[in-house]
Amino acid sequence: MVPLSWYLVVAFILIGLGAYGMMVKRNLIRILIGAEIMGNGVNIALVAFALYSPTFNLTAQGLIILVISVAAAHTALALVLMLMYNRRYDTVDLGRPVDREVA
């Protein structure tokens, strides 16, 4: 059986990579992907805790379903905001946007 620490190392690596991607990148799509990677890292940690703790099993499953549903709502809202940002600035990059002329 795989030790709990291995699961947690993978989870923390994913959370770290997602946080790095959110902080360094300026593209809105890449920022959203970073947030999704962080959510997957949290899910892996919850599954690992549920696997090794018999009393935490149902609670972890409920939390995982909650995290997945919040991530779906977060993604839908972020895509709508990206569409609005793209219509206004003609880009999805966050570096100094320039308003286009209103005709």
C-alpha atoms as a printed R data frame, in Angstrom:
    type eleno elety resid chain resno       x      y       z
1   ATOM     1    CA   MET     A     1   0.000  0.000   0.000
2   ATOM     2    CA   VAL     A     2   1.216  3.482  -0.880
3   ATOM     3    CA   PRO     A     3   2.023  5.644   2.168
4   ATOM     4    CA   LEU     A     4  -0.091  8.715   2.903
5   ATOM     5    CA   SER     A     5   2.921 10.993   2.555
6   ATOM     6    CA   TRP     A     6   3.259 10.154  -1.161
7   ATOM     7    CA   TYR     A     7  -0.295 11.257  -1.850
8   ATOM     8    CA   LEU     A     8   0.258 14.444   0.107
9   ATOM     9    CA   VAL     A     9   3.509 15.206  -1.721
10  ATOM    10    CA   VAL     A    10   1.723 14.901  -5.069
11  ATOM    11    CA   ALA     A    11  -1.157 17.031  -3.785
12  ATOM    12    CA   PHE     A    12   1.152 19.767  -2.491
13  ATOM    13    CA   ILE     A    13   3.154 19.734  -5.725
14  ATOM    14    CA   LEU     A    14  -0.064 20.270  -7.688
15  ATOM    15    CA   ILE     A    15  -1.172 23.043  -5.345
16  ATOM    16    CA   GLY     A    16   2.237 24.697  -5.650
17  ATOM    17    CA   LEU     A    17   2.283 24.432  -9.446
18  ATOM    18    CA   GLY     A    18  -1.219 25.868  -9.648
19  ATOM    19    CA   ALA     A    19  -0.313 28.761  -7.344
20  ATOM    20    CA   TYR     A    20   2.854 29.427  -9.361
21  ATOM    21    CA   GLY     A    21   0.850 29.432 -12.579
22  ATOM    22    CA   MET     A    22  -1.696 31.844 -11.144
23  ATOM    23    CA   MET     A    23   0.931 34.265  -9.855
24  ATOM    24    CA   VAL     A    24   3.326 34.311 -12.806
25  ATOM    25    CA   LYS     A    25   1.115 34.134 -15.900
26  ATOM    26    CA   ARG     A    26  -0.784 37.101 -17.300
27  ATOM    27    CA   ASN     A    27  -3.126 35.203 -19.593
28  ATOM    28    CA   LEU     A    28  -6.595 34.715 -18.096
29  ATOM    29    CA   ILE     A    29  -6.923 31.197 -19.496
30  ATOM    30    CA   ARG     A    30  -3.642 30.120 -17.906
31  ATOM    31    CA   ILE     A    31  -4.715 31.642 -14.594
32  ATOM    32    CA   LEU     A    32  -7.936 29.632 -14.749
33  ATOM    33    CA   ILE     A    33  -5.985 26.451 -15.513
34  ATOM    34    CA   GLY     A    34  -3.772 27.165 -12.479
35  ATOM    35    CA   ALA     A    35  -6.845 27.458 -10.273
36  ATOM    36    CA   GLU     A    36  -8.172 24.141 -11.591
37  ATOM    37    CA   ILE     A    37  -4.834 22.436 -10.916
38  ATOM    38    CA   MET     A    38  -4.944 23.720  -7.337
39  ATOM    39    CA   GLY     A    39  -8.460 22.330  -6.930
40  ATOM    40    CA   ASN     A    40  -7.308 18.941  -8.175
41  ATOM    41    CA   GLY     A    41  -4.485 18.980  -5.638
42  ATOM    42    CA   VAL     A    42  -6.991 19.621  -2.858
43  ATOM    43    CA   ASN     A    43  -9.141 16.745  -4.130
44  ATOM    44    CA   ILE     A    44  -6.161 14.372  -4.085
45  ATOM    45    CA   ALA     A    45  -5.379 15.366  -0.490
46  ATOM    46    CA   LEU     A    46  -9.000 14.794   0.550
47  ATOM    47    CA   VAL     A    47  -9.096 11.385  -1.141
48  ATOM    48    CA   ALA     A    48  -5.849 10.422   0.584
49  ATOM    49    CA   PHE     A    49  -7.196 11.436   3.995
50  ATOM    50    CA   ALA     A    50 -10.418  9.539   3.307
51  ATOM    51    CA   LEU     A    51  -8.422  6.446   2.311
52  ATOM    52    CA   TYR     A    52  -6.393  6.402   5.523
53  ATOM    53    CA   SER     A    53  -9.080  7.526   7.978
54  ATOM    54    CA   PRO     A    54 -12.235  5.419   8.357
55  ATOM    55    CA   THR     A    55 -14.084  8.158  10.264
56  ATOM    56    CA   PHE     A    56 -13.304 10.863   7.683
57  ATOM    57    CA   ASN     A    57 -14.593  8.839   4.706
58  ATOM    58    CA   LEU     A    58 -18.083 10.272   4.226
59  ATOM    59    CA   THR     A    59 -17.021 13.776   5.171
60  ATOM    60    CA   ALA     A    60 -14.220 13.706   2.612
61  ATOM    61    CA   GLN     A    61 -16.558 12.475  -0.106
62  ATOM    62    CA   GLY     A    62 -18.951 15.316   0.639
63  ATOM    63    CA   LEU     A    63 -16.115 17.847   0.588
64  ATOM    64    CA   ILE     A    64 -14.848 16.489  -2.721
65  ATOM    65    CA   ILE     A    65 -18.295 16.851  -4.288
66  ATOM    66    CA   LEU     A    66 -18.471 20.393  -2.895
67  ATOM    67    CA   VAL     A    67 -15.036 21.280  -4.294
68  ATOM    68    CA   ILE     A    68 -15.943 19.892  -7.725
69  ATOM    69    CA   SER     A    69 -19.238 21.798  -7.836
70  ATOM    70    CA   VAL     A    70 -17.604 25.046  -6.706
71  ATOM    71    CA   ALA     A    71 -14.887 24.541  -9.342
72  ATOM    72    CA   ALA     A    72 -17.542 24.086 -12.041
73  ATOM    73    CA   ALA     A    73 -19.305 27.287 -10.974
74  ATOM    74    CA   HIS     A    74 -15.955 29.085 -10.739
75  ATOM    75    CA   THR     A    75 -15.015 27.981 -14.244
76  ATOM    76    CA   ALA     A    76 -18.350 29.066 -15.724
77  ATOM    77    CA   LEU     A    77 -18.110 32.490 -14.091
78  ATOM    78    CA   ALA     A    78 -14.477 32.917 -15.127
79  ATOM    79    CA   LEU     A    79 -15.274 32.037 -18.743
80  ATOM    80    CA   VAL     A    80 -18.077 34.625 -18.819
81  ATOM    81    CA   LEU     A    81 -15.759 37.261 -17.358
82  ATOM    82    CA   MET     A    82 -13.066 36.330 -19.896
83  ATOM    83    CA   LEU     A    83 -15.563 36.728 -22.714
84  ATOM    84    CA   MET     A    84 -16.562 40.171 -21.440
85  ATOM    85    CA   TYR     A    85 -12.903 41.175 -21.005
86  ATOM    86    CA   ASN     A    86 -12.099 39.935 -24.517
87  ATOM    87    CA   ARG     A    87 -14.987 41.892 -26.035
88  ATOM    88    CA   ARG     A    88 -13.838 45.096 -24.349
89  ATOM    89    CA   TYR     A    89 -10.063 44.857 -24.829
90  ATOM    90    CA   ASP     A    90  -9.685 42.359 -27.725
91  ATOM    91    CA   THR     A    91  -7.305 40.232 -25.645
92  ATOM    92    CA   VAL     A    92  -7.254 37.879 -22.672
93  ATOM    93    CA   ASP     A    93  -3.855 39.078 -21.448
94  ATOM    94    CA   LEU     A    94  -3.866 41.140 -18.258
95  ATOM    95    CA   GLY     A    95  -0.924 43.357 -19.175
96  ATOM    96    CA   ARG     A    96  -1.998 47.015 -19.556
97  ATOM    97    CA   PRO     A    97  -5.149 46.715 -21.685
98  ATOM    98    CA   VAL     A    98  -6.015 49.459 -24.148
99  ATOM    99    CA   ASP     A    99  -9.648 50.428 -24.735
100 ATOM   100    CA   ARG     A   100 -10.698 50.080 -28.316
101 ATOM   101    CA   GLU     A   101 -12.407 53.021 -29.882
102 ATOM   102    CA   VAL     A   102 -16.170 53.035 -29.645
103 ATOM   103    CA   ALA     A   103 -17.615 53.726 -33.070
